[in-house]
């Protein structure tokens, strides 16, 4: 079973086209009211020297965010890097839907799990590509 931080992470990483394709095979999204946004703003990216040093402000990134309310009053939030307002709104509506235990399994199976699987496959593909370029320094030492 997927928890809220997990499904929000999947929706935040999915592209607008991927979410749209996943929604094409799902029932129509229910009526909702925009509480905030969708809007574009900036967020500060923080870093740490060496991964464990003192935190510092690294840069700013553009983010789109949206908050919606379903007819029953459930609030959903969507945040994502970039300027894709429509994708942030879809993520917010899906977040609200997924909070309802009666509807959660269906929406997870139809939308979120296929997106998560595609993201896992892409990460594995990228890891294989990176592993192919690995330099084994012990091998280089033996060649001298």
N, CA, C and O atoms as CSV, one atom per row, in Angstrom:
chain,resi,resn,atom,element,x,y,z
A,1,UNK,N,N,0.847,-1.188,0.000
A,1,UNK,CA,C,0.000,0.000,0.000
A,1,UNK,C,C,0.884,1.239,0.000
A,1,UNK,O,O,1.901,1.289,0.691
A,2,UNK,N,N,0.498,2.202,-0.754
A,2,UNK,CA,C,1.273,3.427,-0.908
A,2,UNK,C,C,0.724,4.492,0.051
A,2,UNK,O,O,-0.490,4.659,0.166
A,3,UNK,N,N,1.617,5.205,0.735
A,3,UNK,CA,C,1.185,6.263,1.634
A,3,UNK,C,C,1.210,7.612,0.916
A,3,UNK,O,O,1.690,7.719,-0.212
A,4,UNK,N,N,0.686,8.634,1.584
A,4,UNK,CA,C,0.527,9.943,0.947
A,4,UNK,C,C,1.850,10.551,0.463
A,4,UNK,O,O,1.904,11.027,-0.670
A,5,UNK,N,N,2.916,10.555,1.269
A,5,UNK,CA,C,4.170,11.106,0.738
A,5,UNK,C,C,4.642,10.388,-0.523
A,5,UNK,O,O,5.214,11.012,-1.417
A,6,UNK,N,N,4.404,9.083,-0.595
A,6,UNK,CA,C,4.840,8.312,-1.766
A,6,UNK,C,C,4.053,8.700,-3.013
A,6,UNK,O,O,4.645,8.927,-4.068
A,7,UNK,N,N,2.715,8.780,-2.906
A,7,UNK,CA,C,1.954,9.125,-4.109
A,7,UNK,C,C,2.176,10.569,-4.516
A,7,UNK,O,O,2.144,10.888,-5.704
A,8,UNK,N,N,2.402,11.455,-3.539
A,8,UNK,CA,C,2.680,12.846,-3.896
A,8,UNK,C,C,4.029,12.957,-4.616
A,8,UNK,O,O,4.177,13.762,-5.535
A,9,UNK,N,N,5.006,12.155,-4.202
A,9,UNK,CA,C,6.312,12.157,-4.862
A,9,UNK,C,C,6.195,11.654,-6.296
A,9,UNK,O,O,6.797,12.223,-7.207
A,10,UNK,N,N,5.424,10.592,-6.498
A,10,UNK,CA,C,5.227,10.055,-7.850
A,10,UNK,C,C,4.567,11.103,-8.732
A,10,UNK,O,O,5.000,11.318,-9.864
A,11,UNK,N,N,3.519,11.763,-8.227
A,11,UNK,CA,C,2.819,12.779,-9.020
A,11,UNK,C,C,3.706,13.989,-9.287
A,11,UNK,O,O,3.599,14.607,-10.346
A,12,UNK,N,N,4.577,14.336,-8.347
A,12,UNK,CA,C,5.466,15.483,-8.540
A,12,UNK,C,C,6.526,15.200,-9.600
A,12,UNK,O,O,6.942,16.110,-10.317
A,13,UNK,N,N,6.969,13.938,-9.706
A,13,UNK,CA,C,8.004,13.585,-10.675
A,13,UNK,C,C,7.453,13.299,-12.072
A,13,UNK,O,O,8.195,13.382,-13.050
A,14,UNK,N,N,6.186,12.970,-12.182
A,14,UNK,CA,C,5.601,12.629,-13.483
A,14,UNK,C,C,5.472,13.879,-14.347
A,14,UNK,O,O,5.164,14.963,-13.851
A,15,UNK,N,N,5.709,13.713,-15.636
A,15,UNK,CA,C,5.538,14.840,-16.548
A,15,UNK,C,C,4.056,15.080,-16.795
A,15,UNK,O,O,3.217,14.225,-16.515
A,16,UNK,N,N,3.757,16.237,-17.315
A,16,UNK,CA,C,2.364,16.569,-17.637
A,16,UNK,C,C,1.792,15.565,-18.635
A,16,UNK,O,O,0.643,15.144,-18.500
A,17,UNK,N,N,2.576,15.183,-19.623
A,17,UNK,CA,C,2.113,14.227,-20.633
A,17,UNK,C,C,1.854,12.854,-20.016
A,17,UNK,O,O,0.899,12.174,-20.393
A,18,UNK,N,N,2.699,12.444,-19.070
A,18,UNK,CA,C,2.508,11.145,-18.417
A,18,UNK,C,C,1.232,11.128,-17.576
A,18,UNK,O,O,0.484,10.150,-17.598
A,19,UNK,N,N,0.986,12.208,-16.839
A,19,UNK,CA,C,-0.238,12.277,-16.045
A,19,UNK,C,C,-1.458,12.282,-16.959
A,19,UNK,O,O,-2.447,11.599,-16.692
A,20,UNK,N,N,-1.381,13.056,-18.038
A,20,UNK,CA,C,-2.502,13.127,-18.978
A,20,UNK,C,C,-2.796,11.755,-19.587
A,20,UNK,O,O,-3.959,11.375,-19.725
A,21,UNK,N,N,-1.757,11.017,-19.950
A,21,UNK,CA,C,-1.945,9.679,-20.521
A,21,UNK,C,C,-2.549,8.727,-19.491
A,21,UNK,O,O,-3.413,7.918,-19.827
A,22,UNK,N,N,-2.099,8.821,-18.237
A,22,UNK,CA,C,-2.647,7.959,-17.187
A,22,UNK,C,C,-4.111,8.293,-16.912
A,22,UNK,O,O,-4.915,7.397,-16.657
A,23,UNK,N,N,-4.455,9.572,-16.962
A,23,UNK,CA,C,-5.836,9.974,-16.721
A,23,UNK,C,C,-6.763,9.608,-17.874
A,23,UNK,O,O,-7.974,9.494,-17.685
A,24,UNK,N,N,-6.199,9.421,-19.072
A,24,UNK,CA,C,-7.024,9.091,-20.234
A,24,UNK,C,C,-7.747,7.766,-20.044
A,24,UNK,O,O,-8.861,7.598,-20.541
A,25,UNK,N,N,-7.138,6.826,-19.336
A,25,UNK,CA,C,-7.757,5.530,-19.119
A,25,UNK,C,C,-8.536,5.437,-17.823
A,25,UNK,O,O,-9.050,4.368,-17.493
A,26,UNK,N,N,-8.638,6.528,-17.081
A,26,UNK,CA,C,-9.311,6.533,-15.781
A,26,UNK,C,C,-10.668,7.223,-15.898
A,26,UNK,O,O,-10.934,7.902,-16.890
A,27,UNK,N,N,-11.518,7.055,-14.902
A,27,UNK,CA,C,-12.786,7.795,-14.903
A,27,UNK,C,C,-12.510,9.298,-14.869
A,27,UNK,O,O,-11.420,9.716,-14.479
A,28,UNK,N,N,-13.477,10.104,-15.270
A,28,UNK,CA,C,-13.248,11.557,-15.231
A,28,UNK,C,C,-12.995,12.041,-13.806
A,28,UNK,O,O,-13.539,11.502,-12.841
A,29,UNK,N,N,-12.168,13.057,-13.700
A,29,UNK,CA,C,-11.902,13.636,-12.386
A,29,UNK,C,C,-13.185,14.296,-11.871
A,29,UNK,O,O,-13.950,14.858,-12.654
A,30,UNK,N,N,-13.418,14.231,-10.570
A,30,UNK,CA,C,-14.646,14.818,-10.022
A,30,UNK,C,C,-14.571,16.341,-10.018
A,30,UNK,O,O,-13.489,16.916,-10.141
A,31,UNK,N,N,-15.721,16.990,-9.876
A,31,UNK,CA,C,-15.706,18.454,-9.768
A,31,UNK,C,C,-14.906,18.877,-8.541
A,31,UNK,O,O,-14.933,18.220,-7.500
A,32,UNK,N,N,-14.205,19.975,-8.689
A,32,UNK,CA,C,-13.404,20.496,-7.586
A,32,UNK,C,C,-13.374,22.012,-7.677
A,32,UNK,O,O,-13.684,22.603,-8.712
A,33,UNK,N,N,-12.996,22.616,-6.573
A,33,UNK,CA,C,-12.887,24.074,-6.502
A,33,UNK,C,C,-11.435,24.410,-6.191
A,33,UNK,O,O,-10.816,23.803,-5.317
A,34,UNK,N,N,-10.910,25.372,-6.909
A,34,UNK,CA,C,-9.541,25.814,-6.652
A,34,UNK,C,C,-9.523,26.666,-5.387
A,34,UNK,O,O,-10.241,27.661,-5.283
A,35,UNK,N,N,-8.704,26.267,-4.442
A,35,UNK,CA,C,-8.544,27.024,-3.207
A,35,UNK,C,C,-7.378,28.000,-3.354
A,35,UNK,O,O,-7.456,29.150,-2.922
A,36,UNK,N,N,-6.308,27.526,-3.965
A,36,UNK,CA,C,-5.135,28.371,-4.221
A,36,UNK,C,C,-4.519,27.930,-5.534
A,36,UNK,O,O,-4.292,26.743,-5.768
A,37,UNK,N,N,-4.251,28.911,-6.390
A,37,UNK,CA,C,-3.569,28.618,-7.637
A,37,UNK,C,C,-4.486,28.028,-8.678
A,37,UNK,O,O,-5.704,28.188,-8.600
A,38,UNK,N,N,-3.921,27.355,-9.641
A,38,UNK,CA,C,-2.503,27.035,-9.744
A,38,UNK,C,C,-1.667,28.281,-10.021
A,38,UNK,O,O,-2.073,29.177,-10.762
A,39,UNK,N,N,-0.509,28.307,-9.415
A,39,UNK,CA,C,0.371,29.460,-9.533
A,39,UNK,C,C,1.816,29.004,-9.591
A,39,UNK,O,O,2.164,27.900,-9.174
A,40,UNK,N,N,2.640,29.884,-10.119
A,40,UNK,CA,C,4.069,29.594,-10.255
A,40,UNK,C,C,4.828,30.528,-9.327
A,40,UNK,O,O,4.519,31.716,-9.231
A,41,UNK,N,N,5.816,29.981,-8.650
A,41,UNK,CA,C,6.643,30.767,-7.750
A,41,UNK,C,C,8.043,30.186,-7.687
A,41,UNK,O,O,8.437,29.372,-8.523
A,42,UNK,N,N,8.775,30.614,-6.691
A,42,UNK,CA,C,10.151,30.155,-6.511
A,42,UNK,C,C,10.291,29.477,-5.155
A,42,UNK,O,O,9.588,29.809,-4.201
A,43,UNK,N,N,11.196,28.539,-5.090
A,43,UNK,CA,C,11.561,27.925,-3.823
A,43,UNK,C,C,13.083,27.898,-3.740
A,43,UNK,O,O,13.773,27.807,-4.755
A,44,UNK,N,N,13.586,27.976,-2.532
A,44,UNK,CA,C,15.029,27.966,-2.317
A,44,UNK,C,C,15.517,26.524,-2.236
A,44,UNK,O,O,14.946,25.700,-1.521
A,45,UNK,N,N,16.561,26.239,-2.966
A,45,UNK,CA,C,17.200,24.930,-2.897
A,45,UNK,C,C,18.368,25.046,-1.933
A,45,UNK,O,O,19.212,25.933,-2.063
A,46,UNK,N,N,18.407,24.141,-0.965
A,46,UNK,CA,C,19.454,24.164,0.042
A,46,UNK,C,C,20.436,23.035,-0.221
A,46,UNK,O,O,20.059,21.991,-0.755
A,47,UNK,N,N,21.662,23.234,0.141
A,47,UNK,CA,C,22.689,22.219,-0.015
A,47,UNK,C,C,23.503,22.097,1.255
A,47,UNK,O,O,23.383,22.908,2.173
A,48,UNK,N,N,24.338,21.063,1.290
A,48,UNK,CA,C,25.261,20.856,2.420
A,48,UNK,C,C,26.610,20.469,1.837
A,48,UNK,O,O,26.694,19.589,0.980
A,49,UNK,N,N,27.654,21.120,2.297
A,49,UNK,CA,C,28.997,20.789,1.843
A,49,UNK,C,C,29.347,19.385,2.317
A,49,UNK,O,O,29.302,19.100,3.514
A,50,UNK,N,N,29.689,18.523,1.395
A,50,UNK,CA,C,30.047,17.157,1.740
A,50,UNK,C,C,28.873,16.308,2.184
A,50,UNK,O,O,29.072,15.178,2.630
A,51,UNK,N,N,27.656,16.818,2.075
A,51,UNK,CA,C,26.486,16.058,2.460
A,51,UNK,C,C,26.142,16.137,3.922
A,51,UNK,O,O,25.017,15.812,4.300
A,52,UNK,N,N,27.074,16.560,4.767
A,52,UNK,CA,C,26.784,16.629,6.199
A,52,UNK,C,C,27.298,17.915,6.835
A,52,UNK,O,O,27.274,18.055,8.057
A,53,UNK,N,N,27.756,18.844,6.023
A,53,UNK,CA,C,28.268,20.107,6.544
A,53,UNK,C,C,27.156,21.100,6.824
A,53,UNK,O,O,25.979,20.742,6.850
A,54,UNK,N,N,27.533,22.324,7.028
A,54,UNK,CA,C,26.584,23.391,7.298
A,54,UNK,C,C,25.711,23.649,6.065
A,54,UNK,O,O,26.217,23.677,4.943
A,55,UNK,N,N,24.419,23.836,6.268
A,55,UNK,CA,C,23.489,24.087,5.162
A,55,UNK,C,C,23.741,25.474,4.573
A,55,UNK,O,O,24.088,26.414,5.288
A,56,UNK,N,N,23.562,25.581,3.264
A,56,UNK,CA,C,23.696,26.866,2.584
A,56,UNK,C,C,22.660,26.939,1.461
A,56,UNK,O,O,22.181,25.913,0.979
A,57,UNK,N,N,22.323,28.160,1.053
A,57,UNK,CA,C,21.386,28.373,-0.049
A,57,UNK,C,C,22.122,28.152,-1.358
A,57,UNK,O,O,23.062,28.878,-1.680
A,58,UNK,N,N,21.698,27.162,-2.102
A,58,UNK,CA,C,22.365,26.775,-3.331
A,58,UNK,C,C,21.853,27.577,-4.520
A,58,UNK,O,O,22.636,28.127,-5.295
A,59,UNK,N,N,20.532,27.639,-4.657
A,59,UNK,CA,C,19.926,28.300,-5.810
A,59,UNK,C,C,18.425,28.387,-5.587
A,59,UNK,O,O,17.912,27.943,-4.560
A,60,UNK,N,N,17.735,28.955,-6.546
A,60,UNK,CA,C,16.278,28.973,-6.528
A,60,UNK,C,C,15.770,28.126,-7.675
A,60,UNK,O,O,16.447,27.976,-8.692
A,61,UNK,N,N,14.570,27.568,-7.514
A,61,UNK,CA,C,13.946,26.763,-8.559
A,61,UNK,C,C,12.502,27.219,-8.723
A,61,UNK,O,O,11.846,27.604,-7.755
A,62,UNK,N,N,12.023,27.172,-9.941
A,62,UNK,CA,C,10.636,27.495,-10.230
A,62,UNK,C,C,9.759,26.310,-9.856
A,62,UNK,O,O,10.083,25.169,-10.183
A,63,UNK,N,N,8.652,26.573,-9.174
A,63,UNK,CA,C,7.703,25.521,-8.807
A,63,UNK,C,C,6.288,25.975,-9.141
A,63,UNK,O,O,5.965,27.162,-9.079
A,64,UNK,N,N,5.459,25.009,-9.492
A,64,UNK,CA,C,4.029,25.251,-9.672
A,64,UNK,C,C,3.320,24.572,-8.513
A,64,UNK,O,O,3.683,23.462,-8.124
A,65,UNK,N,N,2.315,25.229,-7.963
A,65,UNK,CA,C,1.569,24.636,-6.863
A,65,UNK,C,C,0.085,24.918,-7.037
A,65,UNK,O,O,-0.324,25.870,-7.702
A,66,UNK,N,N,-0.700,24.055,-6.415
A,66,UNK,CA,C,-2.147,24.211,-6.484
A,66,UNK,C,C,-2.761,23.506,-5.290
A,66,UNK,O,O,-2.271,22.466,-4.850
A,67,UNK,N,N,-3.827,24.072,-4.772
A,67,UNK,CA,C,-4.627,23.441,-3.730
A,67,UNK,C,C,-6.068,23.448,-4.199
A,67,UNK,O,O,-6.581,24.480,-4.630
A,68,UNK,N,N,-6.715,22.308,-4.116
A,68,UNK,CA,C,-8.115,22.184,-4.537
A,68,UNK,C,C,-8.930,21.572,-3.405
A,68,UNK,O,O,-8.394,20.942,-2.493
A,69,UNK,N,N,-10.247,21.778,-3.493
A,69,UNK,CA,C,-11.185,21.151,-2.565
A,69,UNK,C,C,-12.216,20.390,-3.382
A,69,UNK,O,O,-12.797,20.932,-4.322
A,70,UNK,N,N,-12.440,19.138,-3.022
A,70,UNK,CA,C,-13.504,18.360,-3.653
A,70,UNK,C,C,-14.843,18.782,-3.055
A,70,UNK,O,O,-14.887,19.537,-2.084
A,71,UNK,N,N,-15.930,18.290,-3.640
A,71,UNK,CA,C,-17.263,18.670,-3.158
A,71,UNK,C,C,-17.487,18.279,-1.700
A,71,UNK,O,O,-18.248,18.938,-0.993
A,72,UNK,N,N,-16.830,17.212,-1.247
A,72,UNK,CA,C,-16.995,16.783,0.150
A,72,UNK,C,C,-16.084,17.544,1.105
A,72,UNK,O,O,-16.095,17.281,2.307
A,73,UNK,N,N,-15.291,18.490,0.586
A,73,UNK,CA,C,-14.423,19.318,1.419
A,73,UNK,C,C,-13.000,18.822,1.554
A,73,UNK,O,O,-12.176,19.495,2.172
A,74,UNK,N,N,-12.684,17.654,0.990
A,74,UNK,CA,C,-11.324,17.130,1.068
A,74,UNK,C,C,-10.373,18.039,0.303
A,74,UNK,O,O,-10.623,18.374,-0.855
A,75,UNK,N,N,-9.286,18.435,0.949
A,75,UNK,CA,C,-8.278,19.282,0.315
A,75,UNK,C,C,-7.179,18.421,-0.289
A,75,UNK,O,O,-6.749,17.433,0.308
A,76,UNK,N,N,-6.733,18.803,-1.469
A,76,UNK,CA,C,-5.607,18.143,-2.112
A,76,UNK,C,C,-4.584,19.185,-2.505
A,76,UNK,O,O,-4.932,20.308,-2.870
A,77,UNK,N,N,-3.313,18.805,-2.430
A,77,UNK,CA,C,-2.225,19.736,-2.745
A,77,UNK,C,C,-1.336,19.134,-3.820
A,77,UNK,O,O,-1.089,17.929,-3.829
A,78,UNK,N,N,-0.862,19.968,-4.716
A,78,UNK,CA,C,0.071,19.527,-5.737
A,78,UNK,C,C,1.212,20.525,-5.863
A,78,UNK,O,O,0.992,21.726,-6.025
A,79,UNK,N,N,2.429,20.013,-5.785
A,79,UNK,CA,C,3.645,20.810,-5.957
A,79,UNK,C,C,4.513,20.097,-6.967
A,79,UNK,O,O,4.594,18.869,-6.971
A,80,UNK,N,N,5.166,20.867,-7.826
A,80,UNK,CA,C,6.082,20.249,-8.782
A,80,UNK,C,C,7.085,21.280,-9.283
A,80,UNK,O,O,6.778,22.470,-9.364
A,81,UNK,N,N,8.270,20.823,-9.613
A,81,UNK,CA,C,9.267,21.710,-10.198
A,81,UNK,C,C,8.797,22.131,-11.588
A,81,UNK,O,O,8.165,21.347,-12.296
A,82,UNK,N,N,9.101,23.342,-11.969
A,82,UNK,CA,C,8.736,23.824,-13.290
A,82,UNK,C,C,7.518,24.725,-13.258
A,82,UNK,O,O,7.096,25.199,-12.203
A,83,UNK,N,N,6.963,24.951,-14.441
A,83,UNK,CA,C,5.889,25.922,-14.590
A,83,UNK,C,C,4.576,25.291,-15.057
A,83,UNK,O,O,3.686,26.018,-15.498
A,84,UNK,N,N,4.426,24.001,-14.980
A,84,UNK,CA,C,3.250,23.296,-15.493
A,84,UNK,C,C,2.085,23.378,-14.510
A,84,UNK,O,O,1.934,22.520,-13.640
A,85,UNK,N,N,1.264,24.419,-14.658
A,85,UNK,CA,C,0.150,24.651,-13.745
A,85,UNK,C,C,-0.902,23.549,-13.834
A,85,UNK,O,O,-1.439,23.116,-12.814
A,86,UNK,N,N,-1.194,23.097,-15.045
A,86,UNK,CA,C,-2.223,22.075,-15.221
A,86,UNK,C,C,-1.810,20.774,-14.528
A,86,UNK,O,O,-2.647,20.113,-13.913
A,87,UNK,N,N,-0.558,20.407,-14.619
A,87,UNK,CA,C,-0.072,19.199,-13.955
A,87,UNK,C,C,-0.140,19.352,-12.436
A,87,UNK,O,O,-0.441,18.387,-11.734
A,88,UNK,N,N,0.133,20.540,-11.926
A,88,UNK,CA,C,0.025,20.775,-10.484
A,88,UNK,C,C,-1.430,20.640,-10.027
A,88,UNK,O,O,-1.702,20.108,-8.951
A,89,UNK,N,N,-2.354,21.125,-10.848
A,89,UNK,CA,C,-3.776,21.001,-10.497
A,89,UNK,C,C,-4.218,19.537,-10.534
A,89,UNK,O,O,-4.930,19.089,-9.635
A,90,UNK,N,N,-3.807,18.788,-11.555
A,90,UNK,CA,C,-4.142,17.365,-11.623
A,90,UNK,C,C,-3.585,16.635,-10.411
A,90,UNK,O,O,-4.268,15.793,-9.827
A,91,UNK,N,N,-2.348,16.950,-10.028
A,91,UNK,CA,C,-1.739,16.307,-8.866
A,91,UNK,C,C,-2.534,16.626,-7.601
A,91,UNK,O,O,-2.708,15.760,-6.744
A,92,UNK,N,N,-3.014,17.858,-7.481
A,92,UNK,CA,C,-3.803,18.243,-6.305
A,92,UNK,C,C,-5.129,17.487,-6.264
A,92,UNK,O,O,-5.538,17.017,-5.202
A,93,UNK,N,N,-5.802,17.366,-7.400
A,93,UNK,CA,C,-7.070,16.632,-7.441
A,93,UNK,C,C,-6.835,15.155,-7.110
A,93,UNK,O,O,-7.592,14.556,-6.346
A,94,UNK,N,N,-5.800,14.584,-7.679
A,94,UNK,CA,C,-5.490,13.178,-7.381
A,94,UNK,C,C,-5.129,12.993,-5.911
A,94,UNK,O,O,-5.514,11.993,-5.304
A,95,UNK,N,N,-4.398,13.940,-5.332
A,95,UNK,CA,C,-4.076,13.858,-3.914
A,95,UNK,C,C,-5.360,13.839,-3.080
A,95,UNK,O,O,-5.480,13.049,-2.143
A,96,UNK,N,N,-6.300,14.691,-3.412
A,96,UNK,CA,C,-7.573,14.716,-2.677
A,96,UNK,C,C,-8.329,13.402,-2.843
A,96,UNK,O,O,-8.871,12.871,-1.874
A,97,UNK,N,N,-8.368,12.876,-4.063
A,97,UNK,CA,C,-9.062,11.606,-4.310
A,97,UNK,C,C,-8.419,10.453,-3.546
A,97,UNK,O,O,-9.116,9.598,-2.999
A,98,UNK,N,N,-7.108,10.433,-3.510
A,98,UNK,CA,C,-6.390,9.331,-2.876
A,98,UNK,C,C,-6.510,9.343,-1.350
A,98,UNK,O,O,-6.228,8.335,-0.703
A,99,UNK,N,N,-6.916,10.450,-0.782
A,99,UNK,CA,C,-7.117,10.505,0.666
A,99,UNK,C,C,-8.382,9.761,1.093
A,99,UNK,O,O,-8.524,9.403,2.262
A,100,UNK,N,N,-9.298,9.527,0.156
A,100,UNK,CA,C,-10.533,8.800,0.440
A,100,UNK,C,C,-10.257,7.302,0.318
A,100,UNK,O,O,-9.991,6.808,-0.778
A,101,UNK,N,N,-10.319,6.582,1.429
A,101,UNK,CA,C,-9.993,5.154,1.415
A,101,UNK,C,C,-10.890,4.354,0.480
A,101,UNK,O,O,-10.454,3.341,-0.067
A,102,UNK,N,N,-12.129,4.782,0.284
A,102,UNK,CA,C,-13.055,4.053,-0.585
A,102,UNK,C,C,-12.630,4.117,-2.045
A,102,UNK,O,O,-12.878,3.181,-2.804
A,103,UNK,N,N,-11.991,5.216,-2.443
A,103,UNK,CA,C,-11.585,5.390,-3.844
A,103,UNK,C,C,-10.099,5.148,-4.072
A,103,UNK,O,O,-9.660,5.051,-5.218
A,104,UNK,N,N,-9.319,5.049,-3.001
A,104,UNK,CA,C,-7.856,5.016,-3.103
A,104,UNK,C,C,-7.341,3.889,-3.992
A,104,UNK,O,O,-6.547,4.141,-4.898
A,105,UNK,N,N,-7.774,2.662,-3.755
A,105,UNK,CA,C,-7.220,1.523,-4.489
A,105,UNK,C,C,-7.428,1.655,-5.993
A,105,UNK,O,O,-6.526,1.351,-6.774
A,106,UNK,N,N,-8.604,2.104,-6.400
A,106,UNK,CA,C,-8.890,2.238,-7.831
A,106,UNK,C,C,-7.994,3.292,-8.474
A,106,UNK,O,O,-7.442,3.064,-9.550
A,107,UNK,N,N,-7.848,4.444,-7.820
A,107,UNK,CA,C,-7.026,5.509,-8.394
A,107,UNK,C,C,-5.542,5.161,-8.350
A,107,UNK,O,O,-4.790,5.520,-9.255
A,108,UNK,N,N,-5.124,4.466,-7.306
A,108,UNK,CA,C,-3.730,4.018,-7.261
A,108,UNK,C,C,-3.448,3.070,-8.419
A,108,UNK,O,O,-2.441,3.209,-9.114
A,109,UNK,N,N,-4.341,2.105,-8.624
A,109,UNK,CA,C,-4.132,1.104,-9.679
A,109,UNK,C,C,-4.196,1.704,-11.073
A,109,UNK,O,O,-3.436,1.296,-11.952
A,110,UNK,N,N,-5.083,2.659,-11.295
A,110,UNK,CA,C,-5.286,3.199,-12.636
A,110,UNK,C,C,-4.317,4.312,-13.007
A,110,UNK,O,O,-3.975,4.474,-14.178
A,111,UNK,N,N,-3.873,5.078,-12.020
A,111,UNK,CA,C,-3.060,6.256,-12.345
A,111,UNK,C,C,-1.681,6.208,-11.688
A,111,UNK,O,O,-0.666,6.271,-12.382
A,112,UNK,N,N,-1.633,6.097,-10.378
A,112,UNK,CA,C,-0.377,6.302,-9.663
A,112,UNK,C,C,0.600,5.140,-9.844
A,112,UNK,O,O,1.781,5.370,-10.103
A,113,UNK,N,N,0.137,3.916,-9.715
A,113,UNK,CA,C,1.047,2.770,-9.825
A,113,UNK,C,C,1.685,2.658,-11.216
A,113,UNK,O,O,2.880,2.374,-11.302
A,114,UNK,N,N,0.936,2.871,-12.312
A,114,UNK,CA,C,1.612,2.869,-13.620
A,114,UNK,C,C,2.677,3.970,-13.738
A,114,UNK,O,O,3.730,3.760,-14.341
A,115,UNK,N,N,2.394,5.139,-13.160
A,115,UNK,CA,C,3.401,6.208,-13.173
A,115,UNK,C,C,4.616,5.812,-12.352
A,115,UNK,O,O,5.752,6.042,-12.769
A,116,UNK,N,N,4.384,5.218,-11.186
A,116,UNK,CA,C,5.489,4.793,-10.321
A,116,UNK,C,C,6.335,3.724,-11.003
A,116,UNK,O,O,7.562,3.758,-10.923
A,117,UNK,N,N,5.684,2.779,-11.672
A,117,UNK,CA,C,6.417,1.721,-12.367
A,117,UNK,C,C,7.261,2.298,-13.505
A,117,UNK,O,O,8.403,1.884,-13.704
A,118,UNK,N,N,6.702,3.246,-14.245
A,118,UNK,CA,C,7.458,3.891,-15.325
A,118,UNK,C,C,8.666,4.644,-14.760
A,118,UNK,O,O,9.735,4.639,-15.369
A,119,UNK,N,N,8.504,5.284,-13.610
A,119,UNK,CA,C,9.613,5.996,-12.984
A,119,UNK,C,C,10.689,5.032,-12.495
A,119,UNK,O,O,11.880,5.317,-12.619
A,120,UNK,N,N,10.274,3.883,-11.933
A,120,UNK,CA,C,11.255,2.870,-11.499
A,120,UNK,C,C,12.024,2.320,-12.702
A,120,UNK,O,O,13.238,2.129,-12.633
A,121,UNK,N,N,11.320,2.070,-13.796
A,121,UNK,CA,C,11.982,1.550,-14.993
A,121,UNK,C,C,12.978,2.567,-15.545
A,121,UNK,O,O,14.075,2.198,-15.965
A,122,UNK,N,N,12.601,3.844,-15.544
A,122,UNK,CA,C,13.514,4.885,-16.027
A,122,UNK,C,C,14.739,5.004,-15.127
A,122,UNK,O,O,15.852,5.193,-15.619
A,123,UNK,N,N,14.547,4.895,-13.812
A,123,UNK,CA,C,15.674,4.969,-12.886
A,123,UNK,C,C,16.614,3.776,-13.078
A,123,UNK,O,O,17.835,3.928,-13.027
A,124,UNK,N,N,16.041,2.592,-13.299
A,124,UNK,CA,C,16.874,1.402,-13.538
A,124,UNK,C,C,17.646,1.535,-14.842
A,124,UNK,O,O,18.817,1.162,-14.914
A,125,UNK,N,N,16.997,2.065,-15.872
A,125,UNK,CA,C,17.666,2.272,-17.163
A,125,UNK,C,C,18.818,3.264,-17.008
A,125,UNK,O,O,19.904,3.045,-17.545
A,126,UNK,N,N,18.581,4.351,-16.275
A,126,UNK,CA,C,19.636,5.339,-16.048
A,126,UNK,C,C,20.782,4.751,-15.239
A,126,UNK,O,O,21.944,5.063,-15.496
A,127,UNK,N,N,20.467,3.903,-14.263
A,127,UNK,CA,C,21.507,3.263,-13.456
A,127,UNK,C,C,22.354,2.324,-14.310
A,127,UNK,O,O,23.572,2.259,-14.145
A,128,UNK,N,N,21.704,1.593,-15.230
A,128,UNK,CA,C,22.465,0.706,-16.126
A,128,UNK,C,C,23.377,1.517,-17.040
A,128,UNK,O,O,24.517,1.122,-17.288
A,129,UNK,N,N,22.889,2.636,-17.539
A,129,UNK,CA,C,23.726,3.490,-18.402
A,129,UNK,C,C,24.913,4.042,-17.624
A,129,UNK,O,O,26.035,4.070,-18.130
A,130,UNK,N,N,24.665,4.477,-16.399
A,130,UNK,CA,C,25.755,5.013,-15.581
A,130,UNK,C,C,26.758,3.919,-15.228
A,130,UNK,O,O,27.963,4.171,-15.227
A,131,UNK,N,N,26.285,2.709,-14.928
A,131,UNK,CA,C,27.176,1.603,-14.578
A,131,UNK,C,C,28.074,1.229,-15.755
A,131,UNK,O,O,29.206,0.787,-15.560
A,132,UNK,N,N,27.576,1.404,-16.959
A,132,UNK,CA,C,28.375,1.074,-18.139
A,132,UNK,C,C,29.573,2.003,-18.297
A,132,UNK,O,O,30.531,1.658,-18.988
A,133,UNK,N,N,29.537,3.163,-17.675
A,133,UNK,CA,C,30.644,4.119,-17.782
A,133,UNK,C,C,31.553,4.092,-16.565
A,133,UNK,O,O,32.467,4.910,-16.457
A,134,UNK,N,N,31.314,3.162,-15.646
A,134,UNK,CA,C,32.103,3.086,-14.432
A,134,UNK,C,C,33.574,2.788,-14.743
A,134,UNK,O,O,33.892,1.933,-15.569
A,135,UNK,N,N,34.437,3.502,-14.073
A,135,UNK,CA,C,35.871,3.280,-14.221
A,135,UNK,C,C,36.346,2.525,-12.992
A,135,UNK,O,O,36.113,2.952,-11.862
A,136,UNK,N,N,37.009,1.409,-13.217
A,136,UNK,CA,C,37.534,0.610,-12.111
A,136,UNK,C,C,39.017,0.962,-11.947
A,136,UNK,O,O,39.866,0.524,-12.723
A,137,UNK,N,N,39.298,1.747,-10.936
A,137,UNK,CA,C,40.653,2.253,-10.760
A,137,UNK,C,C,41.635,1.145,-10.381
A,137,UNK,O,O,42.826,1.261,-10.668
A,138,UNK,N,N,41.165,0.084,-9.748
A,138,UNK,CA,C,42.050,-1.026,-9.418
A,138,UNK,C,C,42.553,-1.672,-10.716
A,138,UNK,O,O,43.699,-2.117,-10.786
A,139,UNK,N,N,41.711,-1.719,-11.723
A,139,UNK,CA,C,42.115,-2.281,-13.031
A,139,UNK,C,C,43.151,-1.391,-13.679
A,139,UNK,O,O,44.105,-1.890,-14.276
A,140,UNK,N,N,42.986,-0.083,-13.575
A,140,UNK,CA,C,43.945,0.838,-14.166
A,140,UNK,C,C,45.311,0.704,-13.492
A,140,UNK,O,O,46.337,0.792,-14.167
A,141,UNK,N,N,45.342,0.494,-12.179
A,141,UNK,CA,C,46.603,0.365,-11.458
A,141,UNK,C,C,47.344,-0.890,-11.936
A,141,UNK,O,O,48.570,-0.878,-12.044
A,142,UNK,N,N,46.630,-1.943,-12.215
A,142,UNK,CA,C,47.249,-3.186,-12.648
A,142,UNK,C,C,47.814,-3.068,-14.074
A,142,UNK,O,O,48.640,-3.888,-14.474
A,143,UNK,N,N,47.387,-2.077,-14.828
A,143,UNK,CA,C,47.823,-1.934,-16.211
A,143,UNK,C,C,49.166,-1.196,-16.313
A,143,UNK,O,O,49.754,-1.160,-17.394
A,144,UNK,N,N,49.653,-0.624,-15.248
A,144,UNK,CA,C,50.908,0.162,-15.321
A,144,UNK,C,C,52.102,-0.715,-15.479
A,144,UNK,O,O,53.226,-0.219,-15.555
